Amino acid sequence: MPPKIGSFAQIILLGLLMSCVSSQKDAAQVQSEDDQLQGEARKFSFIYSVRVDPTFEALDIFLPIAQSNGQQTITNMVIRSVIDGELSEEPRYGNKFWHAALPDGLTDTLDISITYDVQRPENSLQYRNKMKIPTLTDREKELFLSENAHVPVSGNLVDSIRTRLVQGRPKSLEKARSIYNYVIDNMEYKKIGSGWGNGDTYWACDEKYGNCTDFHALFTSLARAEQIPSRFEIGFPIPEDKVSGNIGGYHCWINFYLPETGWFPVDASEAWKHPDKKELLFGTQPTDRLQFTVGRDLELGPGHASGPLNYFIYPHLEQNGKLYSGFTRSFEYREVG
């Protein structure tokens, strides 16, 4: 059973205990997958906070949890809350989250914060050339080649775009690069009106603008149609030009898989915004981010009755199967070391 979270003292103890257990497990995982991260890692703390308004109806609270992986190491995590909650795992992609079920609602304002200590080195081509390329399982291939609600992988729309890609060897780095170039050349990063931000391939093709989710939905549709497994990842940007600050919103990117490269990071929306980084962001994932979850169309289990989550990065609150909007959120970071 996941651990119960109670008083403030228990919270601090849980954070330290989780840090020791998680660090040992994650360190072993990182070592086996990536021969350990090379080079000096960027170190920062990150605080994910939510304030929930009082309510007299039953309430379920879901908060995403960042994990260690081949691109980042969580060295410590502390959850602060005065209510009971538990750590759970979303079954399809293995995303972790914190869930609190409150059948009697809340009589007072509730503050919850999760603090992370993070080490994140640059994920570069030079680094990955030194590591063993993982082999995808059949389940991973199916998972990262399948369509999502807003991300088709077949049909007239996708097929018509594929004819405009640079011809090259199927399932190759050359083909993936042609998709990257197409997305950057045919999209504009802007947030005007409504409809953008859903990670919708149809929107991207019709309107030709949007945010990072729309850029990478289009990339994913085209890559998967070319039988290149593609993994949607979402988290937060961590600026490199300031030692601390507040973060306004999320950022997302893609890792695609080829047998000759392994998982290969791309960030088409940032490349559009910063043309001088176009070459860098095809194959290098800088230290300017913190990943939280993977995948689309997520089901979180008991207490989640409002339908699959398009993606999961912000707090998700429900009352009787409907979204509850009576909360505020904030995110901040600070360089350490």
C-alpha positions in Angstrom: 0.0 0.0 0.0 1.2 3.6 -0.7 2.3 5.5 2.4 -0.2 7.6 4.3 0.7 11.2 4.7 -0.4 13.0 7.9 1.1 15.5 10.3 3.8 18.0 9.5 6.4 15.9 11.4 5.4 12.8 9.5 5.6 14.7 6.3 9.2 15.7 6.8 10.1 12.2 7.9 8.4 10.8 4.9 10.3 13.1 2.6 13.6 12.1 4.1 12.7 8.4 4.0 11.4 8.6 0.5 14.6 10.4 -0.5 16.8 7.6 0.8 14.7 4.8 -0.7 14.0 6.6 -4.0 17.5 7.7 -4.4 18.9 4.2 -4.1 16.3 2.7 -6.4 16.6 5.6 -8.9 20.3 5.6 -8.9 20.4 1.9 -9.7 17.9 2.5 -12.5 19.8 5.4 -14.0 23.1 3.4 -13.8 21.6 0.4 -15.6 19.9 2.5 -18.2 22.5 5.2 -18.9 25.8 4.1 -17.4 25.2 7.0 -15.0 24.9 10.6 -16.1 28.2 12.1 -17.2 29.5 15.5 -16.6 28.6 18.2 -14.0 24.9 18.4 -13.4 22.9 21.5 -12.8 21.4 21.5 -9.3 18.3 23.4 -8.3 15.3 23.1 -5.9 11.8 23.3 -7.2 8.6 24.0 -5.2 5.2 22.9 -6.6 2.4 24.5 -4.5 -1.4 24.5 -4.5 -3.9 26.4 -2.3 -7.4 24.9 -2.2 -10.5 26.9 -1.2 -12.9 25.5 1.5 -15.8 23.4 0.2 -18.4 21.3 1.9 -18.7 18.8 -0.9 -16.5 15.7 -1.4 -13.2 16.5 -3.1 -10.4 14.5 -4.7 -7.0 16.1 -5.2 -4.4 14.8 -7.7 -0.9 16.3 -8.0 1.8 14.9 -10.4 5.1 13.7 -8.9 8.5 14.2 -10.7 10.7 11.1 -10.9 14.3 10.3 -11.5 15.1 9.0 -15.0 17.9 9.0 -17.5 17.6 12.8 -17.9 17.3 13.9 -14.2 17.9 12.7 -10.7 15.6 13.7 -7.8 17.8 13.6 -4.8 15.2 14.6 -2.2 11.5 15.2 -2.1 9.4 16.6 0.7 5.6 16.8 0.8 4.0 19.2 3.2 0.3 18.9 3.9 -2.0 18.7 6.9 -4.3 16.2 5.3 -3.8 12.5 4.6 -2.8 11.5 1.0 -1.1 8.6 -0.7 1.4 8.1 -3.5 0.0 6.2 -6.5 1.0 5.2 -10.0 -0.8 5.8 -13.2 -0.8 2.3 -14.9 -0.3 3.1 -18.6 2.9 5.1 -18.5 4.0 4.7 -14.9 3.5 8.3 -13.9 3.5 8.9 -10.1 1.0 11.2 -8.4 -0.2 12.2 -4.9 -3.9 11.7 -4.3 -6.0 12.9 -1.4 -9.7 11.8 -1.1 -11.8 14.2 1.1 -15.3 12.8 1.5 -16.4 15.7 3.8 -14.7 18.4 1.8 -12.6 21.2 3.5 -13.6 23.5 6.3 -10.5 25.7 5.9 -8.1 26.8 3.2 -5.7 24.0 2.4 -2.0 24.6 1.4 0.0 21.7 -0.1 3.6 22.0 -1.3 6.0 19.5 -2.8 9.7 20.4 -2.8 12.3 18.7 -4.9 16.1 18.8 -5.0 17.1 18.1 -8.6 20.3 17.3 -10.5 20.0 17.6 -14.3 22.9 17.3 -16.7 22.7 18.2 -20.4 21.4 15.3 -22.4 23.6 15.6 -25.5 24.6 13.5 -28.5 28.1 13.3 -27.3 26.9 11.8 -24.0 24.5 9.4 -25.6 27.1 8.1 -28.0 28.9 6.6 -24.9 25.9 4.8 -23.5 24.2 1.5 -24.3 21.2 1.9 -26.6 18.1 0.4 -24.9 15.8 -2.0 -26.7 12.1 -1.2 -26.8 9.7 -3.8 -25.6 6.7 -4.7 -27.7 4.5 -2.9 -25.2 6.6 0.3 -25.5 6.5 0.1 -29.3 2.7 -0.2 -29.2 2.4 2.6 -26.6 4.5 5.1 -28.4 3.2 4.3 -31.9 -0.5 4.4 -31.1 -2.7 7.4 -31.7 -4.1 9.6 -28.9 -7.4 11.5 -28.7 -5.9 14.6 -30.3 -3.0 12.9 -32.1 -4.0 10.9 -35.1 -1.4 8.7 -36.8 -3.3 7.9 -40.1 -5.9 9.4 -42.4 -6.0 11.9 -45.2 -4.6 14.8 -43.2 -1.5 13.0 -41.9 -0.9 11.2 -45.2 -1.0 14.4 -47.2 1.7 16.0 -45.0 3.9 12.9 -45.3 4.1 13.4 -49.0 5.7 16.8 -48.3 8.5 15.4 -46.1 12.0 15.0 -47.4 12.2 11.5 -48.9 14.7 9.3 -47.2 15.2 5.9 -45.6 12.1 4.9 -43.6 12.4 5.0 -39.8 15.7 6.9 -40.1 17.3 10.0 -38.5 17.0 11.7 -41.8 13.2 11.1 -41.8 12.9 12.4 -38.2 14.8 15.5 -39.1 12.5 16.2 -42.1 9.5 16.0 -39.7 11.3 18.4 -37.2 12.0 20.8 -40.1 8.4 20.6 -41.4 6.9 21.4 -38.0 9.2 24.4 -37.4 8.7 25.7 -41.0 4.9 25.4 -40.9 4.0 26.4 -37.4 4.1 29.7 -35.5 4.4 29.9 -31.7 1.7 32.2 -30.4 -1.2 32.1 -28.0 -4.1 34.0 -29.5 -7.8 33.4 -29.0 -8.9 29.9 -27.9 -8.2 26.4 -29.2 -4.5 26.4 -28.9 -2.7 24.5 -26.0 -4.7 21.2 -26.4 -1.9 19.4 -28.2 -4.2 18.9 -31.2 -2.8 17.8 -34.6 -5.9 19.0 -36.4 -5.6 22.4 -34.8 -1.9 22.6 -35.7 -2.6 21.8 -39.3 -5.7 24.1 -39.7 -4.5 27.1 -37.7 -0.7 26.6 -38.1 0.0 28.1 -34.7 -0.1 27.2 -31.0 2.1 26.4 -28.0 4.5 23.6 -27.3 1.7 21.0 -27.1 0.5 21.8 -30.6 3.9 21.8 -32.1 4.7 18.4 -30.6 1.3 16.9 -31.4 2.0 17.5 -35.0 5.5 16.1 -34.7 4.2 13.0 -32.9 1.5 12.3 -35.5 4.0 12.4 -38.3 6.7 10.5 -36.5 4.4 7.7 -35.4 2.9 7.5 -38.9 6.4 6.9 -40.1 6.7 4.1 -37.5 9.1 6.2 -35.3 8.0 5.7 -31.6 7.5 9.1 -30.0 7.2 9.9 -26.3 5.4 13.1 -25.1 7.1 14.6 -22.0 5.9 17.5 -20.0 7.3 19.5 -17.0 8.4 23.1 -16.3 11.0 25.4 -17.9 13.8 26.2 -15.5 15.5 29.5 -16.7 19.2 29.4 -16.9 19.7 33.2 -16.9 18.4 33.7 -13.3 19.3 31.9 -10.1 15.7 31.9 -8.8 12.2 32.9 -9.7 8.6 32.0 -10.3 7.5 29.9 -13.3 4.4 30.9 -15.1 3.5 27.6 -16.8 4.5 24.3 -18.2 6.7 23.2 -21.1 6.7 20.0 -23.1 8.9 18.3 -25.6 9.4 14.9 -27.4 11.8 12.0 -27.3 11.6 9.7 -30.4 13.3 6.3 -30.7 15.4 4.8 -33.4 17.5 1.6 -33.0 20.7 3.5 -34.0 20.2 6.4 -31.6 18.0 5.2 -28.7 15.7 7.9 -27.3 16.5 11.1 -29.1 15.2 14.5 -27.7 13.7 17.3 -29.8 12.1 20.6 -28.9 10.5 22.1 -32.0 8.7 24.9 -30.3 11.8 26.2 -28.6 13.7 25.9 -31.9 11.0 28.0 -33.5 11.4 30.7 -30.8 15.2 30.5 -30.9 16.3 29.8 -34.5 20.0 29.9 -33.3 19.2 26.8 -31.2 17.6 24.8 -34.0 20.6 22.5 -34.5 21.1 22.2 -30.7 17.5 21.2 -30.0 17.6 18.3 -32.4 19.3 15.8 -30.3 20.2 17.8 -27.2 18.0 18.4 -24.2 19.4 21.3 -22.2 19.4 21.6 -18.4 16.6 24.3 -18.6 13.7 22.0 -17.6 12.3 19.6 -15.1 10.1 16.7 -16.3 7.0 15.5 -14.4 4.9 13.1 -16.6 4.8 11.2 -19.8 2.0 10.6 -22.3 -1.5 11.6 -23.1 -5.0 10.4 -22.3 -4.2 9.5 -18.7 -6.5 7.7 -16.3 -5.6 8.1 -12.6 -7.9 5.5 -11.0 -10.3 5.9 -8.0 -11.5 9.5 -7.6 -10.8 10.4 -11.2 -14.2 10.2 -13.0 -14.1 13.2 -15.3 -12.5 11.4 -18.2 -8.9 10.9 -19.4 -6.5 13.8 -18.8 -5.2 15.3 -22.0 -1.9 15.6 -20.2 -1.0 15.9 -16.5 1.1 18.7 -15.2 -1.2 21.0 -13.2 -3.2 20.1 -10.1 -6.3 18.1 -11.0 -9.3 18.4 -8.6 -12.7 16.8 -8.9 -16.0 16.9 -7.2 -18.6 14.2 -8.0 -16.9 13.5 -11.3 -16.6 17.2 -12.4 -13.6 19.5 -12.4 -13.2 21.7 -9.3 -11.6 25.1 -10.0 -11.5 26.5 -6.5 -7.7 26.5 -6.2 -4.6 28.5 -7.1 -1.2 27.1 -8.1 2.3 28.4 -8.0 5.8 27.1 -9.0 9.2 28.4 -8.2 12.8 27.4 -8.4 16.2 28.2 -6.9 19.7 27.3 -8.0 21.8 25.4 -5.4 25.4 24.5 -5.1 
